[in-house]
Amino acid sequence: MTRKGIIGIDIGGTNIKAALVRGGRLSRRVRTTTHAHVGVQRSVNQIKSTITPLHSEANAIGIGIAGIIDSKKGVVKYSPNLKGWENVPLARILRREFGLPVYILNDVNAICLGEWKHGAGRGHNNLFLFTLGTGVGGAAICEGKLLFGAHGFAGEFGHTTIHAKGPLCICGQHGHIERYAGAKFIVARARKKMAKQKSSLAKYDLLTPKIIAREAARGDRVAREVFSEVGYYLGLGIANLLALFDPEIVIISGGIARAGRVLFAPIRRTVQQVVMGSKYRDFKIVPALLDDDAGIVGAALFAKLTRVNRPV
Ligand SMILES: [Zn+2]
């Protein structure tokens, strides 16, 4: 008989992805499109039916989900991706259904755990990870422990201020990093420049950060300027992180992190220029390694560690 695994689940605004995880390796992958606007009961049912084919081979369930999560109580206090989700005792509901222990945590915390133990962060006890996508999330491992904070808000990199009089962020405050490095703002920055300069980006009807990164790598001036500015703002944010947490490694996760040199060169340049004590620090800024699997791996790992009362 094969050893039982842990079901890792990543509940995002677009997809629910799950797999059986054993020692960081995934098998029996399942993926469904998230029904985000159907109300709590129907989306809980969807999560249940996603897990059903896997549960007989598992001894625990770990779930990463966007939003404000009370991991101790297993309650989703609020999730921006799922309509109507407020104070949903998701762990209890699934425990009753499947008779397995269930543990939940914020999705970026799950990604951070996954990259820490099985990806780009292996061997480091002080690291910071942030995700670049529609939004900009973040999470920290400090002295070998995941930082939750007093209210579960720790690591909200995207909502730190880098320009006091900057543009309005989705959260209602001004000049936050997400307002400069979130996907739609990268695209908007490119469009603004395209109105004034010739660019190879003009041939695309639908612009994405990925396309802009590709054209930047091919030498398009507008695209290069966009990434040099995004890299500058992220560099300012990372310099703040280094000053606060002194991590050995900063990991950038999410689709835009695959942009490569066009993104990383301006980030590294800015950090070197503005961080306090740069010549005394030995730190790396690197892309994540696990891609889309990090959240599943990390959620399963969270379940594994919490189940045996190991500090996470
Ligand atoms: Zn904000």
Boltz pocket constraint, residues with backbone or C-beta under 6 A from the ligand:
constraints:
  - pocket:
      binder: B
      contacts: [[A, 158], [A, 159], [A, 160], [A, 169], [A, 170], [A, 171], [A, 172], [A, 173], [A, 176], [A, 178]]
      max_distance: 6.0
